Amino acid sequence: MTDNQSALQLDDIDQTPELAATYCGPLLMIESHIIDNRRQIEAWFREQWRHTPAPFYASVDLRNAGYKLGPVDTNLFPAGFNNLNHSFDPLVVHAIQSAVEHACPEARGMLIIPERHTRNLYYLESVATMADLFEMAGFETRIGSLEDIEAPQTFDLPSGRQLVQHPICRVGRRIEVDGFSPCTIVLNNDLSGGREEVLEDIEQTVVPPTALGWWNRSKFNHFSHYQSLSRELAELIDLDPWHLSPMILDCGQIDFMKREGEACLEEKVGEMLDAIQAKYDELEIKEKPFVVIKADAGTYGMGVMMAQSTEDVVGLNRKQRTRMAASKDGRGINRVLIQEGIYSFEQLGSNGHVAEPVLYMIDRHVVGGFYRVHTKKGQSENLNSPGAEFVPLPFTQPCVLPAPDASPDSDQNRLYCYGVVARLALLAAAREQQDLTGGSSETA
């Protein structure tokens, strides 16, 4: 999520994003494979969750090019809960109860630790929504602050609500706010700047574990897990896994300001473009291949650039190098992920604004999502950037069930397919969590 993002206010807000007609046929093939094999898919997921428990929560950015439907980012400390369709709040509450039961069965109280940039009112709307949902799930909830404040701070939000952030204090091996000592710490800070000392060696359960912060995660590792899982699922349903999974390469030991690692970047970008073109030729896809170069760790759409040729990454000017040199919280970029670019051919309304779905999960349950829309970006550009706005998913049914009697291309079935791909990404994150923490929730 980026700063200053809000719900979209457009004349065509009530229209469902539509896919460009050229690619409806290939998408119908992908959707048909998923819908026709729904029983096998759900049984496969159940078995996977038995061995690899899901992270506490996550959001997944998807791109739909018709001939390819895949994830491009997985956020384990998601914001944007205020942009979900609140008709499905009961589903969210049930998922929260399930997630907390798995993480800390005896929990009665929750403390949310948000990002440090707490004056972004749109982000605070998300935090306030989270607190409301936890309260509805039966947990007394407070919001703490990692900033150096001496007294509670009250924020008036655009929705008319008020949010109160409390200074946190360390009492022995526990975190407290104003005498409130919760069972569980819900981390909504992605730790891009590193681990927080105040959260070290505490006896309360921390979800997600601090080891999943961006100081420690790797996008290359995440998508490596995703590729392995997508191959396994695709074999189960007799589908070419390329339709669900972006190709990836990594390039380490890079310094954009010192121009170190440019040869590696040029070589890997060329290799990726050639591989994409070969697949496009095989499937008679006429689009021009592109790649996305992004920081291997970090979020907020920072440290991202696109390339359609090797010339695009050679001789970057100072402005381009500066933009790629650091991500959120000033974290330096010394390793990048080179990812197959996926076009977004979904468009909102008659104006043709480019849209991409973002799905939200709590525990292993898909609980909703929205379309990220950018009125000033194209089909191959990064929509997670300043100026992005949101349209809550307009479907009338939650995406936990398909409609087998309807067309595979129906709204409910398309959203179910999105949910399958998003859960694949969630499962990849579960494998990451297992690698980084030994497989359990953290009692830090």
HELIX and SHEET records of a PDB file:
HELIX    1   1 ALA A   21  TYR A   23  5                                   3    
HELIX    2   2 CYS A   24  ASP A   36  1                                  13    
HELIX    3   3 ARG A   38  HIS A   51  1                                  14    
HELIX    4   4 PHE A   81  ASN A   83  5                                   3    
HELIX    5   5 HIS A   86  PHE A   88  5                                   3    
HELIX    6   6 ASP A   89  ALA A  103  1                                  15    
HELIX    7   7 LEU A  121  MET A  136  1                                  16    
HELIX    8   8 GLU A  197  LEU A  199  5                                   3    
HELIX    9   9 THR A  210  LEU A  212  5                                   3    
HELIX   10  10 LYS A  219  ILE A  237  1                                  19    
HELIX   11  11 PRO A  241  HIS A  243  5                                   3    
HELIX   12  12 GLU A  262  LEU A  283  1                                  22    
HELIX   13  13 THR A  310  VAL A  313  5                                   4    
HELIX   14  14 ARG A  318  ALA A  325  1                                   8    
HELIX   15  15 LYS A  328  GLY A  330  5                                   3    
HELIX   16  16 ASP A  411  THR A  437  1                                  27    
SHEET    1   A 6 SER A   6  ALA A   7  0                                        
SHEET    2   A 6 GLU A 389  PRO A 392  1                                        
SHEET    3   A 6 HIS A 365  HIS A 374 -1                                        
SHEET    4   A 6 HIS A 353  ILE A 362 -1                                        
SHEET    5   A 6 TYR A  57  ASN A  64 -1                                        
SHEET    6   A 6 LEU A  69  ASN A  75 -1                                        
SHEET    1   B 6 SER A   6  ALA A   7  0                                        
SHEET    2   B 6 GLU A 389  PRO A 392  1                                        
SHEET    3   B 6 HIS A 365  HIS A 374 -1                                        
SHEET    4   B 6 HIS A 353  ILE A 362 -1                                        
SHEET    5   B 6 GLU A 346  LEU A 348 -1                                        
SHEET    6   B 6 GLU A  18  LEU A  19 -1                                        
SHEET    1   C 7 GLN A 153  ASP A 156  0                                        
SHEET    2   C 7 GLN A 162  PRO A 167 -1                                        
SHEET    3   C 7 GLU A 140  SER A 145  1                                        
SHEET    4   C 7 GLY A 109  ILE A 113  1                                        
SHEET    5   C 7 THR A 184  LEU A 187  1                                        
SHEET    6   C 7 THR A 205  VAL A 207  1                                        
SHEET    7   C 7 GLU A 442  THR A 443 -1                                        
SHEET    1   D 2 CYS A 169  VAL A 171  0                                        
SHEET    2   D 2 ARG A 174  GLU A 176 -1                                        
SHEET    1   E 4 ILE A 248  GLY A 252  0                                        
SHEET    2   E 4 ARG A 335  GLU A 340 -1                                        
SHEET    3   E 4 VAL A 291  ALA A 295 -1                                        
SHEET    4   E 4 VAL A 304  ALA A 307 -1                                        
END                                                                             
